[in-house]
Amino acid sequence: MPEAKLWIWGGTALVPGAPNGRLEDAAIGIADGKIVSIGKRSEVTPAPGARKIDTTGCLVTPGFVNGHTHTGMSLLRGLADDLPLDTWLREVIFPTEQKWGSPDFVYWGTLLACAEMIRGGITTFNDMYYFEERAAQAANEAGMRMVAGQSLTEESDIDGTGKDLTGSFDRFRESVGDFPLVTASVAPHAIYSVSRENWKALIEYSAKTQTRIHFHLCETRWEVQDCQKKYGKTPVAFFEELGLWEQPVTAAHAVCLTPEDIQILGKHRVGISHNPESNFKLATEIAPVVELRRAGARVALGTDSTASNNNLDLFGEADVAAKMQAFKYGAGALKAQDVFSMLTREGALALGLEETGVLEVGKQADIIAIDVTAPHAVPIYNPYSHIVYGAGARDVKHSVVNGQVLMENRTLLTLDEQEIVREAAHWARRISP
Amino acid sequence: MPEAKLWIWGGTALVPGAPNGRLEDAAIGIADGKIVSIGKRSEVTPAPGARKIDTTGCLVTPGFVNGHTHTGMSLLRGLADDLPLDTWLREVIFPTEQKWGSPDFVYWGTLLACAEMIRGGITTFNDMYYFEERAAQAANEAGMRMVAGQSLTEESDIDGTGKDLTGSFDRFRESVGDFPLVTASVAPHAIYSVSRENWKALIEYSAKTQTRIHFHLCETRWEVQDCQKKYGKTPVAFFEELGLWEQPVTAAHAVCLTPEDIQILGKHRVGISHNPESNFKLATEIAPVVELRRAGARVALGTDSTASNNNLDLFGEADVAAKMQAFKYGAGALKAQDVFSMLTREGALALGLEETGVLEVGKQADIIAIDVTAPHAVPIYNPYSHIVYGAGARDVKHSVVNGQVLMENRTLLTLDEQEIVREAAHWARRISP
């Protein structure tokens, strides 16, 4: 192992295998973007000149994984609230995107989203939008890990991806190839917004290039009924016939499912992003997360976009996710420690990222420190419970991704936050209805 | 009007009657605990020596009202999670309270709660617990506005209130009489934990002394069924017969109601505290808030205790409340502006406090400033929507109660926060199972 150049120094680290999963007075050594040692602070002597991030008074955990978002929409945060999905999409979002959607809109929106996400403990995100190469550029500047999904919505094909499907995706994959923490995916919007022919072409493309597919699945009852009418089967069964589940897939939402659907998704260990606040606000249903996980699916938590959900706060999603499942299946159906896993390791696996999401020697150094000295964090009888039910995005004090410090003591080190906020406000003044 | 000694200086104030409910570049003058002027900063000249709180970059709003909590339980934050209500109460909470509950336990727990609540924008809270005079003492030291409810649970009568009912309440009322911002209430736990005779005695006591009654109503399906079995009617009908609804009442939860129950509560304009996260986590049902408000009830939002809900964050409650009602009644059923009203003016009225909860000349100066310069607050197309769906407790920058500054630039001015956190951690080490 190379000698650590950076140390996460102090605090309580949540480490698999430690007694109660907790390592007190922790010291985590980092080199070349990876965790090279995990131990007690009292038992290591950092090399002279090694940098230390002071994490005393903190819980040290893997960075959070945002399983589904559209960061390019961040400039539309809260543009229209309290509307049903269909009205919201067709009367507000689509027309606004048609008018304002552009590469620069996406770039600045994603920078804004990265600033918010880093501040909230998110180190990896799974994105889907137009002009996605500009979103990837923003993530690269921020130093975040990203699965970047170039989107296709046939009725609203802003960037022209649909005109030359495989050519567009080839160009997109090439354009993000130089960003070391970005993985490209293809992101057809949904079953109802992409034709059967294009779905087939995309699945073939995915098989040929081993590119992950990220899309919206069974978000509403309407979507399922529409598919039944058109294809005579549920979306999950439809996609099974097309061979989609044989490919690497992250399906967002997965709310309205039959027991057979759940078995199919579980059997293929499909990655799911559960986005409880978005589902809740758009008044769909409660996703069968407990059953999906039991069947074998890997479930991440996602914020969806700020246009539907207003913030990119996974602490809020975690809290609501646990409570929603309690509401559906009974208290304790999805325990705090399970939700923590969905925020971190299971979330990473749902995105196909095997090398992150856990504090383990050899894994990527994607680490956050959550301050637990404020009154709302005292006492802590159980750290998992505190993270899921008690803590908030502003409690995150430090963030490291791939061994690079992105935030120290609440100050962003890779982004010019003031410039980003200024630019976002400037866009908003023009967009404002 | 007396000349203002304190100014809330700058920012966007949410003021009824202003265009879109917003006053930009606001200046709010305060004297003798009250708001004495509201206008634009450019149009007033503060007297020499007047103190200014710089609220540029903030939304300025009435302080939030916490409609239902048990602050004395704060030392049990997250002691046991993911359990059904009955198991949680009888196997964990009651025995722990029996062992540890004491006047000092309540005092330190409430100080901890006050520190957290001030930091989260809460200026008024409706409390219910044992040894409540010590909770009132803590609130008085913190400078918070409080309705203090001395509790009675017959099977767990820790402080002996049940042994001499009216005498205990007389002594309690006298003991908090010197705290200018504290109003005393009587707080029988629930229909199933207080006998019919004691309910009758308490209602009589309330009628005689005009003391508000604060209790848990229809929190679970079990409670309703148990009442049906014992008394042959719903709790709401049972209490109607006893004349409870003629008295000043704040009923917490009000989840499992019949249409007739809703009409009764509405007709009497009963104050309700809706506690969505607590209901959700304990896997009860979704309260019919939309119908209750339509029928005429006044509905506050409450956090419940940190033992069930882990934090005292009304931003989280607001977010979940809006989404829960959307889920029950359809998107937009409870709009962000309605939720904001429940957080402030309607919340105050639900507690019988006519003089707070709104930025209006002559009203009590209970005011907070919410920072909106961080990335997650940009853009803001609608401030109500941002407060309900986007903001978090740590965004609150300043807090004023009754004209006294309790927090300036995130620093608490009335409490020794470090001492409180230290004491709380000390208690936790002893309590820890």
Interface residues (C-beta under 8 A of the other chain):
Chain A: L75 R77 G78 L79 D81 D82 L83 P84 L85 W88 L112 A115 E116 R119 G120 E277 F280 K281 L282 A283 T306 N309 N310 N311 L312 D313 G316 D319 V320 A322 K323 M324 A326 F327 G330 A331 G332 K335 A336 T373 A374 P375 H376 V378 P379 I380 Y381 N382 S385 H386 Y389 G390 G392 A393 R394 D395 E417 I420 V421 A424 A425 W427 A428 I431 S432 P433
Chain B: L75 R77 G78 L79 D81 D82 L83 P84 L85 W88 L112 A115 E116 R119 G120 E277 F280 K281 L282 A283 T306 N309 N310 N311 L312 D313 G316 D319 V320 A322 K323 M324 A326 F327 G330 A331 G332 K335 A336 T373 A374 P375 H376 V378 P379 I380 Y381 N382 S385 H386 Y389 G390 G392 A393 R394 D395 E417 I420 V421 A424 A425 W427 A428 I431 S432 P433
